[in-house]
Amino acid sequence: MTARDLPEDEQAIVEAVARWVDREVRPQAGRLERAGSTPPRCSTR
């Protein structure tokens, strides 16, 4: 299933979350990965 298979309102939610991830999460994740660290609240261990 892709976002295109969802109803229009759910597609809008998926797209909004994707934009937020691109804007807020990815830059931080890249920085943390290069530094070799993970914030404690994001750690799965």
C-alpha positions, 0 to 999 in steps of 0.5 A: 500500500502506498500513500496514493492508495489512501483516502485524500484526507489520510494522504494529506496527513502522510504528506504533512508528516513526510514534510515535517520529517524532512524538515525537522528529523533528517537534518538532526539524524544526519548530524547525530550519525556523523557524530556517532551519537544517539539522543538517549530518548531515541535509543532503543536499548 
